[in-house]
Each structure stands twice: as C-alpha cells, then as structure tokens.
Amino acid sequence: MSVAFTREEDLEATAADLPDRPVSPHPNWVTAEGLEAIEAALAEARAAYSAAQAQGSEVGGSISADRTAMARATRDLRYWSARRASAQRVETEADGRVRFGGSVTLERADGRTQTWRIVGEDEADPRAGTVSHVSPLARALIGKRVGDEAVVAGQAVEITAVD
C-alpha cells in the first residue's frame, strides 16, 4: 500500500475518533434563557446530524468530509442531549443577596465598577457580562449583600448593587 493511501486512512480515522466534549460534574443549573439556548443548540445538533447522514448517503461525496461531519455532529448531539437531560431550571426570588440568575455590581479598589450576571455554565460569557455559578467569582459573591466585601482574584471588592 502506498504512503498516500495510509495518510488518507489516518486522517479518516482521526476525524471519526473525535473526543467527546467534556460534561461538567457540577449541577447543570440554567436560567430560562439558558434552557432555551440549550434547546436551540440541541435542535441545531440534530439538524447537523441529519445533514451529515444525508451527505454520507450521497454518491460521489468525499468520504473524509463525510466522516468528519458525522463525527462532529454525533459528538455535539451527545453533548447537547446530555446537557438538556441534566438541565435544572432554577428560579430564585430577589431577596437582596447575590444569587443564581441575578446581577451584581462590584467596585474594585482602583475605582472600576463591573456588573456580572450569574448563570449556568453553558450560558456563561464573560465578554457579555455573564459568569458561571461555579466560577471563582460567583462562588466568592453568592449570598453577599450590598455593602459586603469579598475577595476576587486576590483583591477586595465591594458589592454596590444586587438585582
């Protein structure tokens, strides 16, 4: 067998053997928006899986592309199915304390203020101002009230607002 055929087979084997996306061991708490996002991602994964199946059954398609698309679609479908199955929608009432689903505004020692919303792991996006409930930031703040101090990244911060 020539080296060219061996490499192609190796690429196909690698493409078909994608590792699973890691599933967090923490409770899969979600907000209402987070649950909607998981359901949308699951629907998208199902569509990608169906498309990969259809592409794989077409005559003349690239075997390597088919296997890669199918492996990726299968992996994503497993991940989002598991995340949807374990999702626990959490609704908490405002009671003046930092809580899951709520927002908190901090003032740092240098005068900067930052506002964060504490959400589920799959919906966390620090660039958008959301952090996971299992993040060190959220863990340091949950249960605190306006005027309380906390240590975040080794620095003291004061909580100035809780929504």
Contact map, one row per residue, 1 for C-alpha under 8 A:
1110110000000000000000000000000000000000000000000000000000000000000000000000000000000000000000000000000000000000000000000000000000000000000000000000000000000000000
1111110000000000000000000000000000000000000000000000000000000000000000000000000000000000000000000000000000000000000000000000000000000000000000000000000000000000000
1111111000000000000000000000000000000000000000000000000000000000000000000000000000000000000000000000000000000000000000000000000000000000000000000000000000000000000
0111111100000000000000000000000000000000000000000000000000000000000000000000000000000000000000000000000000000000000000000000000000000000000000000000000000000000000
1111111110000000000000000000000000000000000000000000000000000000000000000000000000000000000000000000000000000000000000000000000000000000000000000000000000000000000
1111111111000000000000000000000000000000000000000000000000000000000000000000000000000000000000000000000000000000000000000000000000000000000000000000000000000000000
0011111111100000000000000000000000000000000000000000000000000000000000000000000000000000000000000000000000000000000000000000000000000000000000000000000000000000000
0001111111110000000000000000000000000000000000000000000000000001000000000000000000000000000000000000000000000000000000000000000000000000000000000000000000000000000
0000111111111000000000000000000000000000000000000000000000000000000000000000000000000000000000000000000000000000000000000000000000000000000000000000000000000000000
0000011111111100000000000000000000000000000000000000000000000000000000000000000000000000000000000000000000000000000000000000000000000000000000000000000000000000000
0000001111111110000000000000000000000000000000000000000000000001000000000000000000000000000000000000000000000000000000000000000000000000000000000000000000000000000
0000000111111111000000000000000000000000000000000000000000000011001100000000000000000000000000000000000000000000000000000000000000000000000000000000000000000000000
0000000011111111100000000000000000000000000000000000000000000000000000000000000000000000000000000000000000000000000000000000000000000000000000000000000000000000000
0000000001111111110000000000000000000000000000000000000000000000000000000000000000000000000000000000000000000000000000000000000000000000000000000000000000000000000
0000000000111111110000000000000000000000000000000000000000000001001100100000000000000000000000000000000000000000000000000000000000000000000000000000000000000000000
0000000000011111110000000000000000000000000000000000000000000000001101100000000000000000000000000000000000000000000000000000000000000000000000000000000000000000000
0000000000001111111000000000000000000000000000000000000000000000000000100000000000000000000000000000000000000000000000000000000000000000000000000000000000000000000
0000000000000111111100000000000000000000000000000000000000000000000000110010000000000000000000000000000000000000000000000000000000000000000000000000000000000000000
0000000000000000111110000000000000000000000000000000000000000000000000000010000000000000000000000000000000000000000000000000000000000000000000000000000000000000000
0000000000000000011111000000000000000000000000000000000000000000000000000010001000000000000000000000000000000000000000000000000000000000000000000000000000000000000
0000000000000000001111100000000000000000000000000000000000000000000000000011001000000000000000000000000000000000000000000000000000000000000000000000000000000000000
0000000000000000000111110000000000000000000000000000000000000000000000000000001000000000000000000000000000000000000000000000000000000000000000000000000000000000000
0000000000000000000011111000000000000000000000000000000000000000000000000000001001100000000000000000000000000000000000000000000000000000000000000000000000000000000
0000000000000000000001111111000000000000000000000000000000000000000000000000000000000000000000000000000000000000000000000000000000000000000000000000000000000000000
0000000000000000000000111110000000000000000000000000000000000000000000000000000000000000000000000000000000000000000000000000000000000000000000000000000000000000000
0000000000000000000000011111000000000000000000000000000000000000000000000000000000000000000000000000000000000000000000000000000000000100000000000000000000000000000
0000000000000000000000011111100000000000000000000000000000000000000000000000000000000111000000000000000000000000000000000000000000000000000000000000000000000000000
0000000000000000000000010111110000000000000000000000000000000000000000000000000000100111000000000000000000000000000000011000000000000000000000000000000000000000000
0000000000000000000000000011111000000000000000000000000000000000000000000000000000000011110000000000000000000000000000111000000000000000000000000000000000000000000
0000000000000000000000000001111111100000000000000000000000000000000000000000000000000011110000000000000000000000000000111010000000000000000000000000000000000000000
0000000000000000000000000000111111100000000000000000000000000000000000000000000000000000111000000000100000000000000000110000000000000000000000000000000000000000000
0000000000000000000000000000011111110000000000000000000000000000000000000000000000000000110000000000000000000000000000000000000000000000000000000000000000000000000
0000000000000000000000000000011111111000000000000000000000000000000000000000000000000000000000000000000000000000000000000000000000000000000000000000000000000000000
0000000000000000000000000000011111111100000000000000000000000000000000000000000000000000000000000000000000000000000000110110000000000000000000000000000000000000000
0000000000000000000000000000011111111110000000000000000000000000000000000000000000010010100000000000000000000000000000000000000000000000000000000000000000000000000
0000000000000000000000000000000111111111000000000000000000000000000000000000000000000000000000000000000000000000000000000000000000000000000000000000000000000000000
0000000000000000000000000000000011111111100000000000000000000000000000000000000000000000000000000000000000000000000000000010000000000000000000000000000000000000000
0000000000000000000000000000000001111111110000000000000000000000000000000000000100110000000000000000000000000000000000000100000000000000000000000000000000000000000
0000000000000000000000000000000000111111111000000000000000000000000000000000000000010000000000000000000000000000000000000000000000000000000000000000000000000000000
0000000000000000000000000000000000011111111100000000000000000000000000000000000000000000000000000000000000000000000000000000000000000000000000000000000000000000000
0000000000000000000000000000000000001111111110000000000000000000000000000000000100000000000000000000000000000000000000000000000000000000000000000000000000000000000
0000000000000000000000000000000000000111111111000000000000000000000000000000100110010000000000000000000000000000000000000000000000000000000000000000000000000000000
0000000000000000000000000000000000000011111111100000000000000000000000000000000000000000000000000000000000000000000000000000000000000000000000000000000000000000000
0000000000000000000000000000000000000001111111110000000000000000000000000000000000000000000000000000000000000000000000000000000000000000000000000000000000000000000
0000000000000000000000000000000000000000111111111000000000000000000000001101100100000000000000000000000000000000000000000000000000000000000000000000000000000000000
0000000000000000000000000000000000000000011111111100000000000000000000001000100000000000000000000000000000000000000000000000000000000000000000000000000000000000000
0000000000000000000000000000000000000000001111111110000000000000000000000000000000000000000000000000000000000000000000000000000000000000000000000000000000000000000
0000000000000000000000000000000000000000000111111111000000000000000000001000000000000000000000000000000000000000000000000000000000000000000000000000000000000000000
0000000000000000000000000000000000000000000011111111100000000000000001001100100000000000000000000000000000000000000000000000000000000000000000000000000000000000000
0000000000000000000000000000000000000000000001111111110000000000000000000000000000000000000000000000000000000000000000000000000000000000000000000000000000000000000
0000000000000000000000000000000000000000000000111111111000000000000000000000000000000000000000000000000000000000000000000000000000000000000000000000000000000000000
0000000000000000000000000000000000000000000000011111111100000000010011001000000000000000000000000000000000000000000000000000000000000000000000000000000000000000000
0000000000000000000000000000000000000000000000001111111110000000000001000000000000000000000000000000000000000000000000000000000000000000000000000000000000000000000
0000000000000000000000000000000000000000000000000111111111000000000000000000000000000000000000000000000000000000000000000000000000000000000000000000000000000000000
0000000000000000000000000000000000000000000000000011111111001000010000000000000000000000000000000000000000000000000000000000000000000000000000000000000000000000000
0000000000000000000000000000000000000000000000000001111111001010011001000000000000000000000000000000000000000000000000000000000000000000000000000000000000000000000
0000000000000000000000000000000000000000000000000000111111100000000000000000000000000000000000000000000000000000000000000000000000000000000000000000000000000000000
0000000000000000000000000000000000000000000000000000011111111000000000000000000000000000000000000000000000000000000000000000000000000000000000000000000000000000000
0000000000000000000000000000000000000000000000000000000011111000000000000000000000000000000000000000000000000000000000000000000000000000000000000000000000000000000
0000000000000000000000000000000000000000000000000000000001111100000000000000000000000000000000000000000000000000000000000000000000000000000000000000000000000000000
0000000000000000000000000000000000000000000000000000001101111110110000000000000000000000000000000000000000000000000000000000000000000000000000000000000000000000000
0000000000000000000000000000000000000000000000000000000000011111110000000000000000000000000000000000000000000000000000000000000000000000000000000000000000000000000
0000000000010000000000000000000000000000000000000000000100001111111000000000000000000000000000000000000000000000000000000000000000000000000000000000000000000000000
0000000100110010000000000000000000000000000000000000000000000111111100000000000000000000000000000000000000000000000000000000000000000000000000000000000000000000000
0000000000000000000000000000000000000000000000000000000000001111111110000000000000000000000000000000000000000000000000000000000000000000000000000000000000000000000
0000000000000000000000000000000000000000000000000001001100001111111111000000000000000000000000000000000000000000000000000000000000000000000000000000000000000000000
0000000000010011000000000000000000000000000000000000000100000011111111100000000000000000000000000000000000000000000000000000000000000000000000000000000000000000000
0000000000010011000000000000000000000000000000000000000000000001111111110000000000000000000000000000000000000000000000000000000000000000000000000000000000000000000
0000000000000000000000000000000000000000000000000001000000000000111111111000000000000000000000000000000000000000000000000000000000000000000000000000000000000000000
0000000000000001000000000000000000000000000000001001100100000000011111111100000000000000000000000000000000000000000000000000000000000000000000000000000000000000000
0000000000000011110000000000000000000000000000000000000000000000001111111110000000000000000000000000000000000000000000000000000000000000000000000000000000000000000
0000000000000000010000000000000000000000000000000000000000000000000111111111000000000000000000000000000000000000000000000000000000000000000000000000000000000000000
0000000000000000000000000000000000000000000011011001000000000000000011111111100000000000000000000000000000000000000000000000000000000000000000000000000000000000000
0000000000000000000000000000000000000000000010001000000000000000000001111111110000000000000000000000000000000000000000000000000000000000000000000000000000000000000
0000000000000000011110000000000000000000000000000000000000000000000000111111111000000000000000000000000000000000000000000000000000000000000000000000000000000000000
0000000000000000000010000000000000000000000010000000000000000000000000011111111100000000000000000000000000000000000000000000000000000000000000000000000000000000000
0000000000000000000000000000000000000000010011001000000000000000000000001111111110000000000000000000000000000000000000000000000000000000000000000000000000000000000
0000000000000000000000000000000000000000000000000000000000000000000000000111111111000000000000000000000000000000000000000000000000000000000000000000000000000000000
0000000000000000000111100000000000000000000000000000000000000000000000000011111111100000000000000000000000000000000000000000000000000000000000000000000000000000000
0000000000000000000000000000000000000100110010000000000000000000000000000001111111110000000000000000000000000000000000000000000000000000000000000000000000000000000
0000000000000000000000000000000000000000010000000000000000000000000000000000111111111000000000000000000000000000000000000000000000000000000000000000000000000000000
0000000000000000000000100000000000000000000000000000000000000000000000000000011111111100000000000000000000000000000000000000000000000000000000000000000000000000000
0000000000000000000000100001000000000100000000000000000000000000000000000000001111111110000000000000000000000000000000000000000000000000000000000000000000000000000
0000000000000000000000000000000000100110010000000000000000000000000000000000000111111110000000000000000000000000000000000000000000000000000000000000000000000000000
0000000000000000000000000000000000000000000000000000000000000000000000000000000011111110000000000000000000000000000000000000000000000000000000000000000000000000000
0000000000000000000000000011000000000000000000000000000000000000000000000000000001111111000000000000000000000000000000000000000000000000000000000000000000000000000
0000000000000000000000000011110000100000000000000000000000000000000000000000000000111111100000000000000000000000000000000000000000000000000000000000000000000000000
0000000000000000000000000011110000000000000000000000000000000000000000000000000000000111110000000000000000000000000000000000000000000000000000000000000000000000000
0000000000000000000000000000111100100000000000000000000000000000000000000000000000000011111000000000000000000000000000000000000000000000000000000000000000000000000
0000000000000000000000000000111100000000000000000000000000000000000000000000000000000001111100000001100000000000000000000000000000000000000000000000000000000000000
0000000000000000000000000000001000000000000000000000000000000000000000000000000000000000111110000000100000000000000000000000000000000000000000000000000000000000000
0000000000000000000000000000000000000000000000000000000000000000000000000000000000000000011111000011100000000000000000000000000000000000000000000000000000000000000
0000000000000000000000000000000000000000000000000000000000000000000000000000000000000000001111100000000000000000000000000000000000000000000000000000000000000000000
0000000000000000000000000000000000000000000000000000000000000000000000000000000000000000000111111010010000000000000000000000000000000000000000000000000000000000001
0000000000000000000000000000000000000000000000000000000000000000000000000000000000000000000011111000000000000000000000000000000000000000000000000000000000000000000
0000000000000000000000000000000000000000000000000000000000000000000000000000000000000000000001111100000000000000000000000000000000000000000000001100000000000000011
0000000000000000000000000000000000000000000000000000000000000000000000000000000000000000000001111110000000000000000000000000000000000000000001111100000000000000010
0000000000000000000000000000000000000000000000000000000000000000000000000000000000000000000000011111011100000000000000000000000000000000000011111000000000000000011
0000000000000000000000000000000000000000000000000000000000000000000000000000000000000000000101001111111000000000000001000000000000000000000001100000000000000000000
0000000000000000000000000000000000000000000000000000000000000000000000000000000000000000010100000111110000000000000001100000000000001000000001000000000000000000000
0000000000000000000000000000001000000000000000000000000000000000000000000000000000000000011100000011111000000000000011100000000000000000000000000000000000000000000
0000000000000000000000000000000000000000000000000000000000000000000000000000000000000000000001000111111100000000000011100000000000000000000000000000000000000000011
0000000000000000000000000000000000000000000000000000000000000000000000000000000000000000000000000110111110000000001111000000000000000000000000000000000000000000011
0000000000000000000000000000000000000000000000000000000000000000000000000000000000000000000000000100011111000000001110000000000000000000000000000000000000000011111
0000000000000000000000000000000000000000000000000000000000000000000000000000000000000000000000000000001111100000111100000000000000000000000000000000000000000011110
0000000000000000000000000000000000000000000000000000000000000000000000000000000000000000000000000000000111110000111000000000000000000000000000000000000000001111100
0000000000000000000000000000000000000000000000000000000000000000000000000000000000000000000000000000000011111011110000000000000000000000000000000000000000001111000
0000000000000000000000000000000000000000000000000000000000000000000000000000000000000000000000000000000001111111100000000000000000000000000000000000000000111100000
0000000000000000000000000000000000000000000000000000000000000000000000000000000000000000000000000000000000111111000000000000000000000000000000000000000000111000000
0000000000000000000000000000000000000000000000000000000000000000000000000000000000000000000000000000000000011111000000000000000000000000000000000000000000000000000
0000000000000000000000000000000000000000000000000000000000000000000000000000000000000000000000000000000000111111100000000000000000000000000000000000000000000000000
0000000000000000000000000000000000000000000000000000000000000000000000000000000000000000000000000000000000111111110000000000000000000000000000000000000000000000000
0000000000000000000000000000000000000000000000000000000000000000000000000000000000000000000000000000000011110011111000000000000000000000000000000000000000000000000
0000000000000000000000000000000000000000000000000000000000000000000000000000000000000000000000000000000011100001111100000000000000000000000000000000000000000000000
0000000000000000000000000000000000000000000000000000000000000000000000000000000000000000000000000000001111000000111110000000000010000000000000000000000000000000000
0000000000000000000000000000000000000000000000000000000000000000000000000000000000000000000000000000001110000000011111000000000011100000000000000000000000000000000
0000000000000000000000000000000000000000000000000000000000000000000000000000000000000000000000000000111100000000001111100000000011100000000000000000000000000000000
0000000000000000000000000000000000000000000000000000000000000000000000000000000000000000000000000011111000000000000111110001000001111000010000000000000000000000000
0000000000000000000000000000111001000000000000000000000000000000000000000000000000000000000000000001110000000000000011111011000001111000000000000000000000000000000
0000000000000000000000000001111001000000000000000000000000000000000000000000000000000000000000000000000000000000000001111111000000111000000000000000000000000000000
0000000000000000000000000001110000000000000000000000000000000000000000000000000000000000000000000000000000000000000000111111000000111100000000000000000000000000000
0000000000000000000000000000000001000100000000000000000000000000000000000000000000000000000000000000000000000000000000011111000000010000000000000000000000000000000
0000000000000000000000000000010001001000000000000000000000000000000000000000000000000000000000000000000000000000000000111111100001010000000000000000000000000000000
0000000000000000000000000000000000000000000000000000000000000000000000000000000000000000000000000000000000000000000001111111110001110000000000000000000000000000000
0000000000000000000000000000000000000000000000000000000000000000000000000000000000000000000000000000000000000000000000000011111111100000000000000000000000000000000
0000000000000000000000000000000000000000000000000000000000000000000000000000000000000000000000000000000000000000000000000001111111100000000000000000000000000000000
0000000000000000000000000000000000000000000000000000000000000000000000000000000000000000000000000000000000000000000000000000111111000000000000000000000000000000000
0000000000000000000000000000000000000000000000000000000000000000000000000000000000000000000000000000000000000000000000000000111111000000000000000000000000000000000
0000000000000000000000000000000000000000000000000000000000000000000000000000000000000000000000000000000000000000001110000000111111100000000000000000000000000000000
0000000000000000000000000000000000000000000000000000000000000000000000000000000000000000000000000000000000000000000111100011111111110000000000000000000000000000000
0000000000000000000000000000000000000000000000000000000000000000000000000000000000000000000000000000000000000000000111111001110011111010110000000000000000000000000
0000000000000000000000000000000000000000000000000000000000000000000000000000000000000000000000000000000000000000000001111111000001111110010000000000000000000000000
0000000000000000000000000000000000000000000000000000000000000000000000000000000000000000000000000001000000000000000001111000000000111110011000000000000000000000000
0000000000000000000000000100000000000000000000000000000000000000000000000000000000000000000000000000000000000000000000001000000000011111011000000000000000000000000
0000000000000000000000000000000000000000000000000000000000000000000000000000000000000000000000000000000000000000000000000000000000111111111000000000000000000000000
0000000000000000000000000000000000000000000000000000000000000000000000000000000000000000000000000000000000000000000000000000000000000111111100000000000100000000000
0000000000000000000000000000000000000000000000000000000000000000000000000000000000000000000000000000000000000000000000000000000000100011111110000000000110000000000
0000000000000000000000000000000000000000000000000000000000000000000000000000000000000000000000000000000000000000000001000000000000111111111111000000000000000000000
0000000000000000000000000000000000000000000000000000000000000000000000000000000000000000000000000000000000000000000000000000000000001111111111000000000000000000000
0000000000000000000000000000000000000000000000000000000000000000000000000000000000000000000000000000000000000000000000000000000000000001111111000000011100000000000
0000000000000000000000000000000000000000000000000000000000000000000000000000000000000000000000000100000000000000000000000000000000000000111111110000010000000000000
0000000000000000000000000000000000000000000000000000000000000000000000000000000000000000000000001111000000000000000000000000000000000000011111110000000000000000000
0000000000000000000000000000000000000000000000000000000000000000000000000000000000000000000000001110000000000000000000000000000000000000000011111000000000000000000
0000000000000000000000000000000000000000000000000000000000000000000000000000000000000000000000001100000000000000000000000000000000000000000011111101100000000010000
0000000000000000000000000000000000000000000000000000000000000000000000000000000000000000000000011100000000000000000000000000000000000000000000111111000000000010010
0000000000000000000000000000000000000000000000000000000000000000000000000000000000000000000000011000000000000000000000000000000000000000000000011111000000000111110
0000000000000000000000000000000000000000000000000000000000000000000000000000000000000000000000000000000000000000000000000000000000000000000000001111100000000111000
0000000000000000000000000000000000000000000000000000000000000000000000000000000000000000000000000000000000000000000000000000000000000000000000011111110000000110000
0000000000000000000000000000000000000000000000000000000000000000000000000000000000000000000000000000000000000000000000000000000000000000000000010011111000011110000
0000000000000000000000000000000000000000000000000000000000000000000000000000000000000000000000000000000000000000000000000000000000000000000110000001111100011110000
0000000000000000000000000000000000000000000000000000000000000000000000000000000000000000000000000000000000000000000000000000000000000000000100000000111111111000000
0000000000000000000000000000000000000000000000000000000000000000000000000000000000000000000000000000000000000000000000000000000000000001100100000000011111111000000
0000000000000000000000000000000000000000000000000000000000000000000000000000000000000000000000000000000000000000000000000000000000000000100000000000001111100000000
0000000000000000000000000000000000000000000000000000000000000000000000000000000000000000000000000000000000000000000000000000000000000000000000000000001111110000000
0000000000000000000000000000000000000000000000000000000000000000000000000000000000000000000000000000000000011000000000000000000000000000000000000000001111111000000
0000000000000000000000000000000000000000000000000000000000000000000000000000000000000000000000000000000000011000000000000000000000000000000000000000111101111100000
0000000000000000000000000000000000000000000000000000000000000000000000000000000000000000000000000000000001111000000000000000000000000000000000000000111100111110000
0000000000000000000000000000000000000000000000000000000000000000000000000000000000000000000000000000000001110000000000000000000000000000000000000111110000011111000
0000000000000000000000000000000000000000000000000000000000000000000000000000000000000000000000000000000111100000000000000000000000000000000000011111110000001111110
0000000000000000000000000000000000000000000000000000000000000000000000000000000000000000000000000000000111100000000000000000000000000000000000000110000000000111110
0000000000000000000000000000000000000000000000000000000000000000000000000000000000000000000000000000000111000000000000000000000000000000000000000100000000000011111
0000000000000000000000000000000000000000000000000000000000000000000000000000000000000000000000011100011110000000000000000000000000000000000000001100000000000011111
0000000000000000000000000000000000000000000000000000000000000000000000000000000000000000000001010100011100000000000000000000000000000000000000000000000000000000111
